Amino acid sequence: MLVLSRKRNQTVIVTHIPSGDRMTLTLVKTIGPDVRLGFTGGKEFAVFRGEVQSKEDEEQSGNRRAADSDSSGTSGEQSA
């Protein structure tokens, strides 16, 4: 993990090496222990809060497990 110190209105630029696409993160404001960040980038960037992404990952994992269990019991032929 890279940890950086930033002051208000200072930025961090994240570059996707193969494509050269960039996202800029700006420290917009601090309010006590809270920090407000601004993200600027193209539409190809998806930005999620960690807790939202974790929940989505769990839901997708559950959906994959359900699909796997549905298909595993019906693929063989039954003998009489």
Secondary structure, DSSP 4 states (H G I P E B T S, - for coil): -------TT-EEEEE-TTT--EEEEEEEEEETTEEEEEEEE-TT-----HHHHHHHHHHHHHHHHHHHHHHHTSSSPPP-
